Amino acid sequence: MDLRGTLRQAEQQVARSARRGAERAKAGVEAMEAGILRTLKAHRNSAESPSPMSAHPEQESEPAAKVRTGIVSVNGQDVGKVRCTGGR
């Protein structure tokens, strides 16, 4: 095989590899889209169906506000008063 034949064969191999890669990428994207749509459909169906908790709306209450306490301990030692040293 001469140089031209070798180059032609290499170009054809690169083209086949690129086609296979594009087909795999397309299949991956389609699988991902199908998974997302399946998840959205399941979420939508669960949102439409009444849950046992929503059967009694008068018993539902808003969650209590989370109280932020600040820093309580540093390196395992309790902090009595918060002091700002300015990073010194």
PyMOL Python script that loads the backbone (N, CA, C, O; Angstrom):
from pymol import cmd

cmd.read_pdbstr("""\
ATOM      1  N   MET A   1       0.854  -1.165   0.000  1.00  0.00           N
ATOM      2  CA  MET A   1       0.000   0.000   0.000  1.00  0.00           C
ATOM      3  C   MET A   1       0.906   1.236   0.000  1.00  0.00           C
ATOM      4  O   MET A   1       1.878   1.329   0.749  1.00  0.00           O
ATOM      5  N   ASP A   2       0.549   2.158  -0.856  1.00  0.00           N
ATOM      6  CA  ASP A   2       1.352   3.364  -0.940  1.00  0.00           C
ATOM      7  C   ASP A   2       0.902   4.400   0.086  1.00  0.00           C
ATOM      8  O   ASP A   2      -0.038   4.164   0.844  1.00  0.00           O
ATOM      9  N   LEU A   3       1.555   5.507   0.106  1.00  0.00           N
ATOM     10  CA  LEU A   3       1.304   6.560   1.086  1.00  0.00           C
ATOM     11  C   LEU A   3      -0.117   7.110   0.956  1.00  0.00           C
ATOM     12  O   LEU A   3      -0.776   7.364   1.964  1.00  0.00           O
ATOM     13  N   ARG A   4      -0.588   7.295  -0.274  1.00  0.00           N
ATOM     14  CA  ARG A   4      -1.939   7.832  -0.485  1.00  0.00           C
ATOM     15  C   ARG A   4      -2.990   6.865   0.054  1.00  0.00           C
ATOM     16  O   ARG A   4      -3.963   7.283   0.683  1.00  0.00           O
ATOM     17  N   GLY A   5      -2.796   5.612  -0.189  1.00  0.00           N
ATOM     18  CA  GLY A   5      -3.736   4.610   0.307  1.00  0.00           C
ATOM     19  C   GLY A   5      -3.768   4.580   1.823  1.00  0.00           C
ATOM     20  O   GLY A   5      -4.833   4.450   2.427  1.00  0.00           O
ATOM     21  N   THR A   6      -2.611   4.698   2.432  1.00  0.00           N
ATOM     22  CA  THR A   6      -2.526   4.721   3.891  1.00  0.00           C
ATOM     23  C   THR A   6      -3.245   5.942   4.451  1.00  0.00           C
ATOM     24  O   THR A   6      -3.983   5.835   5.431  1.00  0.00           O
ATOM     25  N   LEU A   7      -3.030   7.106   3.830  1.00  0.00           N
ATOM     26  CA  LEU A   7      -3.702   8.332   4.283  1.00  0.00           C
ATOM     27  C   LEU A   7      -5.213   8.230   4.098  1.00  0.00           C
ATOM     28  O   LEU A   7      -5.970   8.646   4.975  1.00  0.00           O
ATOM     29  N   ARG A   8      -5.664   7.682   2.966  1.00  0.00           N
ATOM     30  CA  ARG A   8      -7.087   7.519   2.713  1.00  0.00           C
ATOM     31  C   ARG A   8      -7.709   6.594   3.755  1.00  0.00           C
ATOM     32  O   ARG A   8      -8.792   6.864   4.274  1.00  0.00           O
ATOM     33  N   GLN A   9      -7.016   5.513   4.051  1.00  0.00           N
ATOM     34  CA  GLN A   9      -7.517   4.561   5.040  1.00  0.00           C
ATOM     35  C   GLN A   9      -7.596   5.215   6.425  1.00  0.00           C
ATOM     36  O   GLN A   9      -8.558   5.000   7.162  1.00  0.00           O
ATOM     37  N   ALA A  10      -6.582   6.011   6.772  1.00  0.00           N
ATOM     38  CA  ALA A  10      -6.588   6.699   8.060  1.00  0.00           C
ATOM     39  C   ALA A  10      -7.732   7.701   8.135  1.00  0.00           C
ATOM     40  O   ALA A  10      -8.384   7.819   9.172  1.00  0.00           O
ATOM     41  N   GLU A  11      -7.984   8.427   7.042  1.00  0.00           N
ATOM     42  CA  GLU A  11      -9.097   9.385   7.018  1.00  0.00           C
ATOM     43  C   GLU A  11     -10.430   8.673   7.183  1.00  0.00           C
ATOM     44  O   GLU A  11     -11.306   9.146   7.908  1.00  0.00           O
ATOM     45  N   GLN A  12     -10.583   7.549   6.520  1.00  0.00           N
ATOM     46  CA  GLN A  12     -11.826   6.791   6.631  1.00  0.00           C
ATOM     47  C   GLN A  12     -12.022   6.258   8.048  1.00  0.00           C
ATOM     48  O   GLN A  12     -13.139   6.242   8.565  1.00  0.00           O
ATOM     49  N   GLN A  13     -10.938   5.827   8.663  1.00  0.00           N
ATOM     50  CA  GLN A  13     -11.029   5.325  10.038  1.00  0.00           C
ATOM     51  C   GLN A  13     -11.416   6.451  10.988  1.00  0.00           C
ATOM     52  O   GLN A  13     -12.227   6.247  11.892  1.00  0.00           O
ATOM     53  N   VAL A  14     -10.842   7.637  10.793  1.00  0.00           N
ATOM     54  CA  VAL A  14     -11.191   8.791  11.625  1.00  0.00           C
ATOM     55  C   VAL A  14     -12.658   9.152  11.425  1.00  0.00           C
ATOM     56  O   VAL A  14     -13.356   9.461  12.391  1.00  0.00           O
ATOM     57  N   ALA A  15     -13.128   9.116  10.189  1.00  0.00           N
ATOM     58  CA  ALA A  15     -14.526   9.448   9.907  1.00  0.00           C
ATOM     59  C   ALA A  15     -15.459   8.436  10.579  1.00  0.00           C
ATOM     60  O   ALA A  15     -16.476   8.812  11.162  1.00  0.00           O
ATOM     61  N   ARG A  16     -15.101   7.137  10.491  1.00  0.00           N
ATOM     62  CA  ARG A  16     -15.931   6.113  11.144  1.00  0.00           C
ATOM     63  C   ARG A  16     -15.947   6.311  12.658  1.00  0.00           C
ATOM     64  O   ARG A  16     -16.995   6.191  13.293  1.00  0.00           O
ATOM     65  N   SER A  17     -14.789   6.612  13.229  1.00  0.00           N
ATOM     66  CA  SER A  17     -14.714   6.838  14.679  1.00  0.00           C
ATOM     67  C   SER A  17     -15.542   8.049  15.096  1.00  0.00           C
ATOM     68  O   SER A  17     -16.225   8.025  16.120  1.00  0.00           O
ATOM     69  N   ALA A  18     -15.472   9.101  14.298  1.00  0.00           N
ATOM     70  CA  ALA A  18     -16.253  10.306  14.610  1.00  0.00           C
ATOM     71  C   ALA A  18     -17.744  10.009  14.538  1.00  0.00           C
ATOM     72  O   ALA A  18     -18.512  10.459  15.389  1.00  0.00           O
ATOM     73  N   ARG A  19     -18.160   9.240  13.507  1.00  0.00           N
ATOM     74  CA  ARG A  19     -19.573   8.867  13.387  1.00  0.00           C
ATOM     75  C   ARG A  19     -20.025   8.043  14.575  1.00  0.00           C
ATOM     76  O   ARG A  19     -21.099   8.277  15.129  1.00  0.00           O
ATOM     77  N   ARG A  20     -19.198   7.066  14.972  1.00  0.00           N
ATOM     78  CA  ARG A  20     -19.551   6.228  16.128  1.00  0.00           C
ATOM     79  C   ARG A  20     -19.647   7.065  17.397  1.00  0.00           C
ATOM     80  O   ARG A  20     -20.558   6.877  18.203  1.00  0.00           O
ATOM     81  N   GLY A  21     -18.705   7.991  17.575  1.00  0.00           N
ATOM     82  CA  GLY A  21     -18.746   8.862  18.752  1.00  0.00           C
ATOM     83  C   GLY A  21     -19.985   9.733  18.772  1.00  0.00           C
ATOM     84  O   GLY A  21     -20.602   9.923  19.821  1.00  0.00           O
ATOM     85  N   ALA A  22     -20.355  10.269  17.600  1.00  0.00           N
ATOM     86  CA  ALA A  22     -21.560  11.102  17.523  1.00  0.00           C
ATOM     87  C   ALA A  22     -22.805  10.278  17.816  1.00  0.00           C
ATOM     88  O   ALA A  22     -23.719  10.751  18.492  1.00  0.00           O
ATOM     89  N   GLU A  23     -22.848   9.042  17.309  1.00  0.00           N
ATOM     90  CA  GLU A  23     -24.000   8.179  17.572  1.00  0.00           C
ATOM     91  C   GLU A  23     -24.099   7.837  19.056  1.00  0.00           C
ATOM     92  O   GLU A  23     -25.193   7.814  19.619  1.00  0.00           O
ATOM     93  N   ARG A  24     -22.958   7.572  19.688  1.00  0.00           N
ATOM     94  CA  ARG A  24     -22.969   7.278  21.133  1.00  0.00           C
ATOM     95  C   ARG A  24     -23.413   8.489  21.934  1.00  0.00           C
ATOM     96  O   ARG A  24     -24.177   8.372  22.892  1.00  0.00           O
ATOM     97  N   ALA A  25     -22.920   9.663  21.527  1.00  0.00           N
ATOM     98  CA  ALA A  25     -23.316  10.885  22.241  1.00  0.00           C
ATOM     99  C   ALA A  25     -24.810  11.134  22.088  1.00  0.00           C
ATOM    100  O   ALA A  25     -25.490  11.510  23.043  1.00  0.00           O
ATOM    101  N   LYS A  26     -25.315  10.918  20.866  1.00  0.00           N
ATOM    102  CA  LYS A  26     -26.749  11.110  20.630  1.00  0.00           C
ATOM    103  C   LYS A  26     -27.563  10.132  21.463  1.00  0.00           C
ATOM    104  O   LYS A  26     -28.577  10.510  22.049  1.00  0.00           O
ATOM    105  N   ALA A  27     -27.131   8.885  21.520  1.00  0.00           N
ATOM    106  CA  ALA A  27     -27.836   7.885  22.321  1.00  0.00           C
ATOM    107  C   ALA A  27     -27.796   8.264  23.804  1.00  0.00           C
ATOM    108  O   ALA A  27     -28.783   8.090  24.518  1.00  0.00           O
ATOM    109  N   GLY A  28     -26.655   8.782  24.265  1.00  0.00           N
ATOM    110  CA  GLY A  28     -26.542   9.200  25.664  1.00  0.00           C
ATOM    111  C   GLY A  28     -27.468  10.357  25.990  1.00  0.00           C
ATOM    112  O   GLY A  28     -28.105  10.378  27.043  1.00  0.00           O
ATOM    113  N   VAL A  29     -27.539  11.324  25.077  1.00  0.00           N
ATOM    114  CA  VAL A  29     -28.413  12.478  25.293  1.00  0.00           C
ATOM    115  C   VAL A  29     -29.872  12.028  25.299  1.00  0.00           C
ATOM    116  O   VAL A  29     -30.663  12.479  26.128  1.00  0.00           O
ATOM    117  N   GLU A  30     -30.227  11.130  24.367  1.00  0.00           N
ATOM    118  CA  GLU A  30     -31.606  10.639  24.330  1.00  0.00           C
ATOM    119  C   GLU A  30     -31.956   9.874  25.608  1.00  0.00           C
ATOM    120  O   GLU A  30     -33.062  10.007  26.132  1.00  0.00           O
ATOM    121  N   ALA A  31     -31.016   9.079  26.105  1.00  0.00           N
ATOM    122  CA  ALA A  31     -31.258   8.338  27.344  1.00  0.00           C
ATOM    123  C   ALA A  31     -31.417   9.307  28.521  1.00  0.00           C
ATOM    124  O   ALA A  31     -32.260   9.101  29.394  1.00  0.00           O
ATOM    125  N   MET A  32     -30.602  10.357  28.534  1.00  0.00           N
ATOM    126  CA  MET A  32     -30.689  11.344  29.614  1.00  0.00           C
ATOM    127  C   MET A  32     -32.029  12.075  29.548  1.00  0.00           C
ATOM    128  O   MET A  32     -32.674  12.281  30.576  1.00  0.00           O
ATOM    129  N   GLU A  33     -32.451  12.468  28.343  1.00  0.00           N
ATOM    130  CA  GLU A  33     -33.740  13.139  28.199  1.00  0.00           C
ATOM    131  C   GLU A  33     -34.879  12.232  28.661  1.00  0.00           C
ATOM    132  O   GLU A  33     -35.798  12.680  29.346  1.00  0.00           O
ATOM    133  N   ALA A  34     -34.815  10.963  28.285  1.00  0.00           N
ATOM    134  CA  ALA A  34     -35.858  10.022  28.689  1.00  0.00           C
ATOM    135  C   ALA A  34     -35.891   9.883  30.212  1.00  0.00           C
ATOM    136  O   ALA A  34     -36.967   9.815  30.805  1.00  0.00           O
ATOM    137  N   GLY A  35     -34.728   9.841  30.839  1.00  0.00           N
ATOM    138  CA  GLY A  35     -34.675   9.745  32.295  1.00  0.00           C
ATOM    139  C   GLY A  35     -35.246  10.976  32.968  1.00  0.00           C
ATOM    140  O   GLY A  35     -35.969  10.873  33.960  1.00  0.00           O
ATOM    141  N   ILE A  36     -34.921  12.141  32.427  1.00  0.00           N
ATOM    142  CA  ILE A  36     -35.446  13.383  33.004  1.00  0.00           C
ATOM    143  C   ILE A  36     -36.958  13.437  32.840  1.00  0.00           C
ATOM    144  O   ILE A  36     -37.676  13.791  33.775  1.00  0.00           O
ATOM    145  N   LEU A  37     -37.444  13.083  31.645  1.00  0.00           N
ATOM    146  CA  LEU A  37     -38.890  13.094  31.427  1.00  0.00           C
ATOM    147  C   LEU A  37     -39.587  12.096  32.333  1.00  0.00           C
ATOM    148  O   LEU A  37     -40.671  12.375  32.846  1.00  0.00           O
ATOM    149  N   ARG A  38     -38.974  10.928  32.535  1.00  0.00           N
ATOM    150  CA  ARG A  38     -39.557   9.916  33.420  1.00  0.00           C
ATOM    151  C   ARG A  38     -39.617  10.447  34.852  1.00  0.00           C
ATOM    152  O   ARG A  38     -40.612  10.257  35.550  1.00  0.00           O
ATOM    153  N   THR A  39     -38.551  11.110  35.280  1.00  0.00           N
ATOM    154  CA  THR A  39     -38.526  11.678  36.633  1.00  0.00           C
ATOM    155  C   THR A  39     -39.574  12.774  36.785  1.00  0.00           C
ATOM    156  O   THR A  39     -40.287  12.825  37.787  1.00  0.00           O
ATOM    157  N   LEU A  40     -39.665  13.653  35.782  1.00  0.00           N
ATOM    158  CA  LEU A  40     -40.660  14.722  35.845  1.00  0.00           C
ATOM    159  C   LEU A  40     -42.076  14.156  35.858  1.00  0.00           C
ATOM    160  O   LEU A  40     -42.940  14.649  36.582  1.00  0.00           O
ATOM    161  N   LYS A  41     -42.307  13.130  35.061  1.00  0.00           N
ATOM    162  CA  LYS A  41     -43.633  12.520  35.026  1.00  0.00           C
ATOM    163  C   LYS A  41     -43.976  11.899  36.375  1.00  0.00           C
ATOM    164  O   LYS A  41     -45.098  12.037  36.861  1.00  0.00           O
ATOM    165  N   ALA A  42     -43.008  11.215  36.977  1.00  0.00           N
ATOM    166  CA  ALA A  42     -43.250  10.607  38.291  1.00  0.00           C
ATOM    167  C   ALA A  42     -43.495  11.686  39.337  1.00  0.00           C
ATOM    168  O   ALA A  42     -44.355  11.529  40.203  1.00  0.00           O
ATOM    169  N   HIS A  43     -42.745  12.777  39.260  1.00  0.00           N
ATOM    170  CA  HIS A  43     -42.919  13.872  40.218  1.00  0.00           C
ATOM    171  C   HIS A  43     -44.290  14.523  40.034  1.00  0.00           C
ATOM    172  O   HIS A  43     -44.981  14.831  41.005  1.00  0.00           O
ATOM    173  N   ARG A  44     -44.666  14.723  38.777  1.00  0.00           N
ATOM    174  CA  ARG A  44     -45.958  15.336  38.484  1.00  0.00           C
ATOM    175  C   ARG A  44     -47.087  14.445  38.974  1.00  0.00           C
ATOM    176  O   ARG A  44     -48.068  14.937  39.533  1.00  0.00           O
ATOM    177  N   ASN A  45     -46.958  13.134  38.770  1.00  0.00           N
ATOM    178  CA  ASN A  45     -47.998  12.210  39.228  1.00  0.00           C
ATOM    179  C   ASN A  45     -48.083  12.180  40.746  1.00  0.00           C
ATOM    180  O   ASN A  45     -49.181  12.102  41.298  1.00  0.00           O
ATOM    181  N   SER A  46     -46.963  12.240  41.422  1.00  0.00           N
ATOM    182  CA  SER A  46     -46.995  12.215  42.885  1.00  0.00           C
ATOM    183  C   SER A  46     -47.544  13.527  43.439  1.00  0.00           C
ATOM    184  O   SER A  46     -48.150  13.541  44.510  1.00  0.00           O
ATOM    185  N   ALA A  47     -47.340  14.622  42.721  1.00  0.00           N
ATOM    186  CA  ALA A  47     -47.859  15.908  43.173  1.00  0.00           C
ATOM    187  C   ALA A  47     -49.372  15.966  42.996  1.00  0.00           C
ATOM    188  O   ALA A  47     -50.065  16.607  43.786  1.00  0.00           O
ATOM    189  N   GLU A  48     -49.890  15.300  41.963  1.00  0.00           N
ATOM    190  CA  GLU A  48     -51.325  15.321  41.717  1.00  0.00           C
ATOM    191  C   GLU A  48     -52.085  14.402  42.661  1.00  0.00           C
ATOM    192  O   GLU A  48     -53.220  14.697  43.036  1.00  0.00           O
ATOM    193  N   SER A  49     -51.467  13.290  43.048  1.00  0.00           N
ATOM    194  CA  SER A  49     -52.161  12.356  43.922  1.00  0.00           C
ATOM    195  C   SER A  49     -52.123  12.874  45.356  1.00  0.00           C
ATOM    196  O   SER A  49     -51.090  13.371  45.805  1.00  0.00           O
ATOM    197  N   PRO A  50     -53.221  12.764  46.069  1.00  0.00           N
ATOM    198  CA  PRO A  50     -53.244  13.273  47.442  1.00  0.00           C
ATOM    199  C   PRO A  50     -52.395  12.391  48.352  1.00  0.00           C
ATOM    200  O   PRO A  50     -52.463  11.163  48.300  1.00  0.00           O
ATOM    201  N   SER A  51     -51.617  13.034  49.162  1.00  0.00           N
ATOM    202  CA  SER A  51     -50.808  12.283  50.114  1.00  0.00           C
ATOM    203  C   SER A  51     -51.574  12.162  51.425  1.00  0.00           C
ATOM    204  O   SER A  51     -52.497  12.940  51.667  1.00  0.00           O
ATOM    205  N   PRO A  52     -51.214  11.204  52.276  1.00  0.00           N
ATOM    206  CA  PRO A  52     -51.928  11.053  53.546  1.00  0.00           C
ATOM    207  C   PRO A  52     -51.836  12.298  54.422  1.00  0.00           C
ATOM    208  O   PRO A  52     -52.752  12.569  55.198  1.00  0.00           O
ATOM    209  N   MET A  53     -50.765  13.048  54.316  1.00  0.00           N
ATOM    210  CA  MET A  53     -50.614  14.238  55.141  1.00  0.00           C
ATOM    211  C   MET A  53     -51.554  15.350  54.687  1.00  0.00           C
ATOM    212  O   MET A  53     -52.024  16.138  55.508  1.00  0.00           O
ATOM    213  N   SER A  54     -51.835  15.421  53.373  1.00  0.00           N
ATOM    214  CA  SER A  54     -52.689  16.495  52.889  1.00  0.00           C
ATOM    215  C   SER A  54     -54.170  16.172  53.045  1.00  0.00           C
ATOM    216  O   SER A  54     -55.013  17.010  52.724  1.00  0.00           O
ATOM    217  N   ALA A  55     -54.510  14.977  53.529  1.00  0.00           N
ATOM    218  CA  ALA A  55     -55.904  14.612  53.726  1.00  0.00           C
ATOM    219  C   ALA A  55     -56.528  15.419  54.859  1.00  0.00           C
ATOM    220  O   ALA A  55     -57.742  15.625  54.865  1.00  0.00           O
ATOM    221  N   HIS A  56     -55.734  15.878  55.811  1.00  0.00           N
ATOM    222  CA  HIS A  56     -56.208  16.664  56.942  1.00  0.00           C
ATOM    223  C   HIS A  56     -55.483  18.006  56.953  1.00  0.00           C
ATOM    224  O   HIS A  56     -54.507  18.173  57.684  1.00  0.00           O
ATOM    225  N   PRO A  57     -55.948  18.967  56.149  1.00  0.00           N
ATOM    226  CA  PRO A  57     -55.227  20.238  56.060  1.00  0.00           C
ATOM    227  C   PRO A  57     -55.264  21.044  57.357  1.00  0.00           C
ATOM    228  O   PRO A  57     -54.374  21.862  57.591  1.00  0.00           O
ATOM    229  N   GLU A  58     -56.278  20.831  58.210  1.00  0.00           N
ATOM    230  CA  GLU A  58     -56.323  21.606  59.454  1.00  0.00           C
ATOM    231  C   GLU A  58     -55.236  21.191  60.426  1.00  0.00           C
ATOM    232  O   GLU A  58     -54.887  21.953  61.328  1.00  0.00           O
ATOM    233  N   GLN A  59     -54.688  19.976  60.251  1.00  0.00           N
ATOM    234  CA  GLN A  59     -53.629  19.517  61.144  1.00  0.00           C
ATOM    235  C   GLN A  59     -52.261  20.007  60.690  1.00  0.00           C
ATOM    236  O   GLN A  59     -51.304  19.990  61.464  1.00  0.00           O
ATOM    237  N   GLU A  60     -52.164  20.445  59.438  1.00  0.00           N
ATOM    238  CA  GLU A  60     -50.878  20.909  58.940  1.00  0.00           C
ATOM    239  C   GLU A  60     -50.554  22.265  59.533  1.00  0.00           C
ATOM    240  O   GLU A  60     -51.429  23.112  59.712  1.00  0.00           O
ATOM    241  N   SER A  61     -49.317  22.448  59.825  1.00  0.00           N
ATOM    242  CA  SER A  61     -48.882  23.749  60.306  1.00  0.00           C
ATOM    243  C   SER A  61     -47.556  24.077  59.645  1.00  0.00           C
ATOM    244  O   SER A  61     -46.848  23.191  59.167  1.00  0.00           O
ATOM    245  N   GLU A  62     -47.240  25.325  59.626  1.00  0.00           N
ATOM    246  CA  GLU A  62     -45.980  25.730  59.028  1.00  0.00           C
ATOM    247  C   GLU A  62     -44.840  25.288  59.941  1.00  0.00           C
ATOM    248  O   GLU A  62     -44.984  25.297  61.164  1.00  0.00           O
ATOM    249  N   PRO A  63     -43.723  24.907  59.357  1.00  0.00           N
ATOM    250  CA  PRO A  63     -42.601  24.493  60.199  1.00  0.00           C
ATOM    251  C   PRO A  63     -42.115  25.661  61.049  1.00  0.00           C
ATOM    252  O   PRO A  63     -42.137  26.814  60.620  1.00  0.00           O
ATOM    253  N   ALA A  64     -41.685  25.342  62.244  1.00  0.00           N
ATOM    254  CA  ALA A  64     -41.206  26.375  63.150  1.00  0.00           C
ATOM    255  C   ALA A  64     -39.953  27.024  62.572  1.00  0.00           C
ATOM    256  O   ALA A  64     -39.125  26.355  61.953  1.00  0.00           O
ATOM    257  N   ALA A  65     -39.824  28.308  62.775  1.00  0.00           N
ATOM    258  CA  ALA A  65     -38.661  29.016  62.271  1.00  0.00           C
ATOM    259  C   ALA A  65     -37.412  28.508  62.987  1.00  0.00           C
ATOM    260  O   ALA A  65     -37.410  28.331  64.206  1.00  0.00           O
ATOM    261  N   LYS A  66     -36.384  28.284  62.238  1.00  0.00           N
ATOM    262  CA  LYS A  66     -35.148  27.766  62.812  1.00  0.00           C
ATOM    263  C   LYS A  66     -34.420  28.903  63.528  1.00  0.00           C
ATOM    264  O   LYS A  66     -34.174  29.961  62.949  1.00  0.00           O
ATOM    265  N   VAL A  67     -34.089  28.674  64.756  1.00  0.00           N
ATOM    266  CA  VAL A  67     -33.423  29.687  65.556  1.00  0.00           C
ATOM    267  C   VAL A  67     -31.921  29.540  65.368  1.00  0.00           C
ATOM    268  O   VAL A  67     -31.357  28.465  65.573  1.00  0.00           O
ATOM    269  N   ARG A  68     -31.289  30.624  64.980  1.00  0.00           N
ATOM    270  CA  ARG A  68     -29.845  30.599  64.792  1.00  0.00           C
ATOM    271  C   ARG A  68     -29.184  31.059  66.081  1.00  0.00           C
ATOM    272  O   ARG A  68     -29.479  32.139  66.593  1.00  0.00           O
ATOM    273  N   THR A  69     -28.302  30.245  66.591  1.00  0.00           N
ATOM    274  CA  THR A  69     -27.683  30.549  67.873  1.00  0.00           C
ATOM    275  C   THR A  69     -26.303  31.151  67.730  1.00  0.00           C
ATOM    276  O   THR A  69     -25.793  31.719  68.696  1.00  0.00           O
ATOM    277  N   GLY A  70     -25.688  31.058  66.598  1.00  0.00           N
ATOM    278  CA  GLY A  70     -24.339  31.576  66.425  1.00  0.00           C
ATOM    279  C   GLY A  70     -23.320  30.548  66.869  1.00  0.00           C
ATOM    280  O   GLY A  70     -23.642  29.369  67.011  1.00  0.00           O
ATOM    281  N   ILE A  71     -22.102  30.985  67.086  1.00  0.00           N
ATOM    282  CA  ILE A  71     -21.023  30.080  67.468  1.00  0.00           C
ATOM    283  C   ILE A  71     -21.158  29.725  68.938  1.00  0.00           C
ATOM    284  O   ILE A  71     -21.267  30.611  69.786  1.00  0.00           O
ATOM    285  N   VAL A  72     -21.150  28.443  69.240  1.00  0.00           N
ATOM    286  CA  VAL A  72     -21.296  27.970  70.606  1.00  0.00           C
ATOM    287  C   VAL A  72     -19.963  27.492  71.158  1.00  0.00           C
ATOM    288  O   VAL A  72     -19.654  27.713  72.329  1.00  0.00           O
ATOM    289  N   SER A  73     -19.174  26.838  70.313  1.00  0.00           N
ATOM    290  CA  SER A  73     -17.881  26.359  70.785  1.00  0.00           C
ATOM    291  C   SER A  73     -16.860  26.441  69.663  1.00  0.00           C
ATOM    292  O   SER A  73     -17.195  26.360  68.481  1.00  0.00           O
ATOM    293  N   VAL A  74     -15.601  26.606  70.068  1.00  0.00           N
ATOM    294  CA  VAL A  74     -14.489  26.640  69.134  1.00  0.00           C
ATOM    295  C   VAL A  74     -13.468  25.639  69.625  1.00  0.00           C
ATOM    296  O   VAL A  74     -13.006  25.711  70.764  1.00  0.00           O
ATOM    297  N   ASN A  75     -13.118  24.701  68.756  1.00  0.00           N
ATOM    298  CA  ASN A  75     -12.167  23.648  69.107  1.00  0.00           C
ATOM    299  C   ASN A  75     -12.574  22.911  70.380  1.00  0.00           C
ATOM    300  O   ASN A  75     -11.725  22.534  71.187  1.00  0.00           O
ATOM    301  N   GLY A  76     -13.878  22.711  70.553  1.00  0.00           N
ATOM    302  CA  GLY A  76     -14.382  21.943  71.683  1.00  0.00           C
ATOM    303  C   GLY A  76     -14.516  22.735  72.963  1.00  0.00           C
ATOM    304  O   GLY A  76     -14.947  22.180  73.973  1.00  0.00           O
ATOM    305  N   GLN A  77     -14.163  24.014  72.966  1.00  0.00           N
ATOM    306  CA  GLN A  77     -14.284  24.830  74.173  1.00  0.00           C
ATOM    307  C   GLN A  77     -15.436  25.812  73.986  1.00  0.00           C
ATOM    308  O   GLN A  77     -15.573  26.432  72.931  1.00  0.00           O
ATOM    309  N   ASP A  78     -16.260  25.944  75.020  1.00  0.00           N
ATOM    310  CA  ASP A  78     -17.412  26.833  74.945  1.00  0.00           C
ATOM    311  C   ASP A  78     -16.964  28.280  74.803  1.00  0.00           C
ATOM    312  O   ASP A  78     -15.959  28.704  75.373  1.00  0.00           O
ATOM    313  N   VAL A  79     -17.732  29.011  74.035  1.00  0.00           N
ATOM    314  CA  VAL A  79     -17.466  30.425  73.847  1.00  0.00           C
ATOM    315  C   VAL A  79     -18.519  31.191  74.625  1.00  0.00           C
ATOM    316  O   VAL A  79     -19.712  31.054  74.354  1.00  0.00           O
ATOM    317  N   GLY A  80     -18.095  31.991  75.583  1.00  0.00           N
ATOM    318  CA  GLY A  80     -19.033  32.746  76.414  1.00  0.00           C
ATOM    319  C   GLY A  80     -19.495  34.002  75.730  1.00  0.00           C
ATOM    320  O   GLY A  80     -20.678  34.337  75.801  1.00  0.00           O
ATOM    321  N   LYS A  81     -18.620  34.697  75.082  1.00  0.00           N
ATOM    322  CA  LYS A  81     -18.939  35.969  74.476  1.00  0.00           C
ATOM    323  C   LYS A  81     -18.274  36.011  73.116  1.00  0.00           C
ATOM    324  O   LYS A  81     -17.120  35.606  72.977  1.00  0.00           O
ATOM    325  N   VAL A  82     -18.985  36.493  72.117  1.00  0.00           N
ATOM    326  CA  VAL A  82     -18.427  36.552  70.778  1.00  0.00           C
ATOM    327  C   VAL A  82     -17.572  37.806  70.681  1.00  0.00           C
ATOM    328  O   VAL A  82     -18.034  38.923  70.917  1.00  0.00           O
ATOM    329  N   ARG A  83     -16.307  37.585  70.325  1.00  0.00           N
ATOM    330  CA  ARG A  83     -15.395  38.717  70.172  1.00  0.00           C
ATOM    331  C   ARG A  83     -14.845  38.706  68.763  1.00  0.00           C
ATOM    332  O   ARG A  83     -14.506  37.653  68.223  1.00  0.00           O
ATOM    333  N   CYS A  84     -14.760  39.874  68.179  1.00  0.00           N
ATOM    334  CA  CYS A  84     -14.179  40.011  66.843  1.00  0.00           C
ATOM    335  C   CYS A  84     -12.776  40.565  67.004  1.00  0.00           C
ATOM    336  O   CYS A  84     -12.589  41.681  67.489  1.00  0.00           O
ATOM    337  N   THR A  85     -11.796  39.782  66.596  1.00  0.00           N
ATOM    338  CA  THR A  85     -10.419  40.236  66.734  1.00  0.00           C
ATOM    339  C   THR A  85      -9.875  40.773  65.426  1.00  0.00           C
ATOM    340  O   THR A  85      -8.721  41.197  65.360  1.00  0.00           O
ATOM    341  N   GLY A  86     -10.693  40.758  64.384  1.00  0.00           N
ATOM    342  CA  GLY A  86     -10.243  41.300  63.098  1.00  0.00           C
ATOM    343  C   GLY A  86      -9.214  40.423  62.424  1.00  0.00           C
ATOM    344  O   GLY A  86      -8.453  40.901  61.583  1.00  0.00           O
ATOM    345  N   GLY A  87      -9.174  39.155  62.773  1.00  0.00           N
ATOM    346  CA  GLY A  87      -8.233  38.237  62.133  1.00  0.00           C
ATOM    347  C   GLY A  87      -6.820  38.313  62.671  1.00  0.00           C
ATOM    348  O   GLY A  87      -5.892  37.800  62.045  1.00  0.00           O
ATOM    349  N   ARG A  88      -6.641  38.943  63.818  1.00  0.00           N
ATOM    350  CA  ARG A  88      -5.295  39.064  64.392  1.00  0.00           C
ATOM    351  C   ARG A  88      -5.009  37.944  65.336  1.00  0.00           C
ATOM    352  O   ARG A  88      -3.923  37.884  65.912  1.00  0.00           O
TER     353      ARG A  88
END
""", "prot")
cmd.dss("prot")
cmd.show_as("cartoon", "prot")
cmd.util.cbc("prot")
cmd.orient("prot")
